[in-house]
């Protein structure tokens, strides 16, 4: 039976190989282990192997894990799921990163509810790059206004962009979607030079994401196996 440690090593190796193909340094690409619907022992197995950054998509489940593993102070928790207004307080109080901010109302609540004794919440704006009605995210047209709003929030720190493109088995189609997000990122960075994070790429499209310039990939299935429904 393949262990989580072995799966992690395979994920690291895949990132390294994809980076090498396009002349990039693998050290510039951060792997986030998506642990939603996975038990604590799986997270602890990855932690024991040296991995420190994990992502959750469901607020209640994620907060329970954060609290149960709070003695592991060097775990960095990312929230990557759709955000409902009535869940912003839990996210603001328990996560270090939130990658799925897609409207001002959510950003405003996160800013107001982030405790003053914590460092600003690290924020990525989720962009619906393919205008997919089944996906969350702001439109490309809405992006500049939302970025400006977040930039002016005291308890939020704008770090970059995230997207979940429409599913495709074609490398070229994947690359095209990711290239659009990269173009948005580069344009936004001219106004906000501190931007340093382009979160794109999951288990099925990591290679295309890295070729397009991703600095953060979110991998779940390839590390933890198929999730329970």
Steps between C-alpha positions, in 0.01 A plus 500: 500500500635842401553727798418870525872568535563324169214687335639830629843418360338419166316835506822688578673312218221580255531869583878483455469326163235744374714794611808359330311460171427872483827623649365592841639438848276252687574690821285786367191276504322435828304178550177526701359165616121508467376303801123551477298191595818332620559387860747656741730200478555568129594861573730387779665248266577781256614721786735227625653491153578870526203656324357812663233659278148360477174619345137448592184575301227461762499749786370285784720203414802724451458685828465172690832383355671832574390479863583132539850556364566838662800365692671465161560873479701491179216359291380764253130470424346619170129533433420434133124439483201723417433749780158570646447823692400318819831308502746789461562539876616140536733538202637833623573358845655166403677509164824664388413514130171528316525432128138538395400863557280601208297802608528813713235394751709197599823698511337764721375241748834317512679829565262603778504155663874429487618526864738789561746275681552294183704599197297612197322224314692406184254536212475372145222616272323214326440578133244313290739494208279292267172672594373160615159540666577200721816658642547772760716803435478859389512590133813642339313830469422511874858419601657851514230642728510201736880510514494868594245435776704217653823698471343770717383260773723520810454137607536350151815464295448453128748239373371398158244301302346152494288320243335163436465477120243288323607135493688390192724205416682707238831652609460782247152589625620495861796717405276751326284551810801530729667746262194726530533504878874564472425800276257636761761449771776676304273796428391529864859472621593822319267678744568283805868394485468296820295233323697175498250212486329341204303202630404276211531133428357190667566127472375480139662813355814577701730482197310758297465728803875496564573563131276808523679635808319363805675562831258292708333171410216339695521121499266267686420174323859433390612527865210363704318282245137521395269672746196349665181653364 
